[in-house]
Amino acid sequence: MTEPTIGVYVLDPDQQVVARLRAGLASSELRIFGNGSSADQALAPLLSTCPDVVILDVAATTDVGATIRKLVASCPEACVIVTGAATPPATMSRAVTAGARGFLIKPYGVDDLIATVREAVETLRSLSRSRAPSAPERPARGRIIAVYSPKGGVGTTTVATNLAVALASVSGTRVALVDLDLQFGDIGAALDLRSANSIAEVIGHEVTDEVIAETFLRHPSGVRVLLAPADLASVEGIDPEDVVRMLDQLRGHFDYVICDLWSSLEDLTNGTLRVADRVLLVTTPELPALRNLQRVMTSARPDLRLDEKALVVANRYPGKAGLSRDDMTKAFGRRIAITIPSEGVAVTDAINRGISLLDSRLHVRIARQYHELAALIADQSTMPGKRAASPMTAAE
């Protein structure tokens, strides 16, 4: 069965780009039926035809926001994809606010364009179907999973990203991954994702399917990713309580919301730990890392309920001169829920390439541990690891 044709109009002053797209799209379901070099000149005939997709280069308009608003107002079923070379983040932000549904940074490949258009069209059609009176209600509450360590460098981002991918591998499971290391978050680099949008564009607004479609990136695994701000100046204006409210709203849109926290135990971290259904405490098999976790457990506010929600994940186990699993349990006073071995060069290579450890191209052994961790999280009946005997009691 052939796919329905998607009508495309290209607004780009670079005619070589238009010619390349015409040739490259010839064998796809996308059909370019018109093009123009200036939005001001082409807008009137364009609005009379209302194509499925408009490829709008920022060089084709003097006001990208105003152009998109005109397109969306007259052709609400049209998807606007913005392109440009070295486009400032502020321009992209204005485009999102106006209604753009995708971005492509020049030079881009035809395959990238096809993938972006398909996703944008499907997202818009899904939103249209969800607005229909007969659309079923979504489950009210997903589960928030916080991934935290008070010690940097133990692999919380690696655990969070690969857990999200493992959970998303289950058919029909909707997973969001939120980077809450607002100043120096690495999720974008770890998954090779870039966007002009971040958590700064979402907080303070009602979280809807449309907001998610416009601001969350889609990883090839199906995980929807919300990045930390690229501009450090914007972090200062983010209210932790607004972030916590956003996380609670995301429960209605996803089965799992995975939150990668930074090491500081401040208001945002405490707020996220408070609303989380499960907290993964990540450590490595060294005494300093375990002692830091122990300090968190003993000094945490009672409303965080870490004693009943926490699962301990021992990453890079066993270390070259690290503690055994039994020694870790005795030192920390809590059972280790799961251990994840180190694969050294393979893990470093995957991180540098922005590829999940569960990517079929890598064939790393520790993919199995991440699937086991996902199964542990997905099992609603599994209780967090019970407290083991304290170090003093164990010695007795």
ChimeraX attribute file (.defattr): number of C-alpha atoms within 10 A of each C-alpha:
attribute: neighborCount
match mode: 1-to-1
recipient: residues
	/A:1	3
	/A:2	5
	/A:3	8
	/A:4	8
	/A:5	11
	/A:6	17
	/A:7	17
	/A:8	22
	/A:9	22
	/A:10	26
	/A:11	27
	/A:12	23
	/A:13	19
	/A:14	13
	/A:15	14
	/A:16	10
	/A:17	14
	/A:18	20
	/A:19	10
	/A:20	12
	/A:21	18
	/A:22	17
	/A:23	10
	/A:24	15
	/A:25	16
	/A:26	11
	/A:27	9
	/A:28	12
	/A:29	14
	/A:30	23
	/A:31	17
	/A:32	19
	/A:33	12
	/A:34	17
	/A:35	19
	/A:36	20
	/A:37	19
	/A:38	17
	/A:39	25
	/A:40	13
	/A:41	12
	/A:42	16
	/A:43	15
	/A:44	11
	/A:45	10
	/A:46	21
	/A:47	15
	/A:48	10
	/A:49	11
	/A:50	20
	/A:51	20
	/A:52	19
	/A:53	25
	/A:54	25
	/A:55	22
	/A:56	28
	/A:57	25
	/A:58	23
	/A:59	19
	/A:60	23
	/A:61	20
	/A:62	12
	/A:63	15
	/A:64	21
	/A:65	20
	/A:66	14
	/A:67	19
	/A:68	26
	/A:69	18
	/A:70	15
	/A:71	23
	/A:72	19
	/A:73	13
	/A:74	14
	/A:75	18
	/A:76	14
	/A:77	17
	/A:78	22
	/A:79	27
	/A:80	29
	/A:81	23
	/A:82	22
	/A:83	24
	/A:84	19
	/A:85	13
	/A:86	8
	/A:87	14
	/A:88	10
	/A:89	14
	/A:90	11
	/A:91	15
	/A:92	23
	/A:93	18
	/A:94	17
	/A:95	26
	/A:96	23
	/A:97	17
	/A:98	20
	/A:99	22
	/A:100	26
	/A:101	25
	/A:102	24
	/A:103	22
	/A:104	19
	/A:105	14
	/A:106	13
	/A:107	10
	/A:108	13
	/A:109	13
	/A:110	15
	/A:111	12
	/A:112	12
	/A:113	20
	/A:114	16
	/A:115	10
	/A:116	16
	/A:117	25
	/A:118	15
	/A:119	16
	/A:120	22
	/A:121	19
	/A:122	12
	/A:123	18
	/A:124	19
	/A:125	13
	/A:126	13
	/A:127	14
	/A:128	12
	/A:129	12
	/A:130	15
	/A:131	11
	/A:132	9
	/A:133	7
	/A:134	8
	/A:135	10
	/A:136	9
	/A:137	8
	/A:138	10
	/A:139	11
	/A:140	12
	/A:141	15
	/A:142	19
	/A:143	22
	/A:144	24
	/A:145	25
	/A:146	26
	/A:147	29
	/A:148	29
	/A:149	27
	/A:150	23
	/A:151	20
	/A:152	14
	/A:153	11
	/A:154	19
	/A:155	18
	/A:156	26
	/A:157	23
	/A:158	19
	/A:159	21
	/A:160	26
	/A:161	28
	/A:162	23
	/A:163	29
	/A:164	28
	/A:165	26
	/A:166	25
	/A:167	27
	/A:168	21
	/A:169	18
	/A:170	13
	/A:171	7
	/A:172	9
	/A:173	13
	/A:174	19
	/A:175	26
	/A:176	27
	/A:177	25
	/A:178	25
	/A:179	26
	/A:180	26
	/A:181	21
	/A:182	24
	/A:183	17
	/A:184	13
	/A:185	20
	/A:186	20
	/A:187	26
	/A:188	18
	/A:189	15
	/A:190	19
	/A:191	22
	/A:192	15
	/A:193	15
	/A:194	13
	/A:195	20
	/A:196	21
	/A:197	22
	/A:198	23
	/A:199	22
	/A:200	21
	/A:201	17
	/A:202	20
	/A:203	19
	/A:204	15
	/A:205	11
	/A:206	12
	/A:207	18
	/A:208	14
	/A:209	16
	/A:210	14
	/A:211	16
	/A:212	17
	/A:213	18
	/A:214	20
	/A:215	25
	/A:216	21
	/A:217	23
	/A:218	15
	/A:219	15
	/A:220	11
	/A:221	16
	/A:222	18
	/A:223	24
	/A:224	24
	/A:225	27
	/A:226	27
	/A:227	28
	/A:228	24
	/A:229	23
	/A:230	19
	/A:231	13
	/A:232	12
	/A:233	10
	/A:234	12
	/A:235	15
	/A:236	9
	/A:237	9
	/A:238	16
	/A:239	14
	/A:240	17
	/A:241	15
	/A:242	15
	/A:243	20
	/A:244	21
	/A:245	18
	/A:246	18
	/A:247	22
	/A:248	20
	/A:249	17
	/A:250	24
	/A:251	18
	/A:252	19
	/A:253	21
	/A:254	20
	/A:255	22
	/A:256	26
	/A:257	27
	/A:258	27
	/A:259	30
	/A:260	29
	/A:261	26
	/A:262	24
	/A:263	15
	/A:264	15
	/A:265	16
	/A:266	10
	/A:267	12
	/A:268	22
	/A:269	21
	/A:270	19
	/A:271	18
	/A:272	27
	/A:273	29
	/A:274	20
	/A:275	20
	/A:276	26
	/A:277	19
	/A:278	23
	/A:279	27
	/A:280	26
	/A:281	24
	/A:282	26
	/A:283	31
	/A:284	25
	/A:285	23
	/A:286	17
	/A:287	16
	/A:288	12
	/A:289	18
	/A:290	24
	/A:291	16
	/A:292	15
	/A:293	20
	/A:294	17
	/A:295	12
	/A:296	16
	/A:297	18
	/A:298	11
	/A:299	8
	/A:300	16
	/A:301	12
	/A:302	11
	/A:303	11
	/A:304	18
	/A:305	18
	/A:306	23
	/A:307	17
	/A:308	15
	/A:309	20
	/A:310	24
	/A:311	25
	/A:312	23
	/A:313	23
	/A:314	24
	/A:315	21
	/A:316	19
	/A:317	21
	/A:318	18
	/A:319	14
	/A:320	8
	/A:321	8
	/A:322	15
	/A:323	17
	/A:324	14
	/A:325	17
	/A:326	11
	/A:327	14
	/A:328	21
	/A:329	21
	/A:330	19
	/A:331	19
	/A:332	25
	/A:333	20
	/A:334	21
	/A:335	20
	/A:336	21
	/A:337	17
	/A:338	19
	/A:339	22
	/A:340	20
	/A:341	15
	/A:342	15
	/A:343	13
	/A:344	9
	/A:345	9
	/A:346	15
	/A:347	18
	/A:348	11
	/A:349	13
	/A:350	18
	/A:351	19
	/A:352	13
	/A:353	13
	/A:354	16
	/A:355	20
	/A:356	26
	/A:357	28
	/A:358	23
	/A:359	15
	/A:360	10
	/A:361	9
	/A:362	15
	/A:363	11
	/A:364	15
	/A:365	15
	/A:366	17
	/A:367	20
	/A:368	14
	/A:369	16
	/A:370	24
	/A:371	20
	/A:372	16
	/A:373	22
	/A:374	20
	/A:375	16
	/A:376	17
	/A:377	21
	/A:378	15
	/A:379	10
	/A:380	8
	/A:381	8
	/A:382	10
	/A:383	14
	/A:384	20
	/A:385	17
	/A:386	16
	/A:387	14
	/A:388	15
	/A:389	16
	/A:390	15
	/A:391	15
	/A:392	10
	/A:393	10
	/A:394	12
	/A:395	8
	/A:396	6
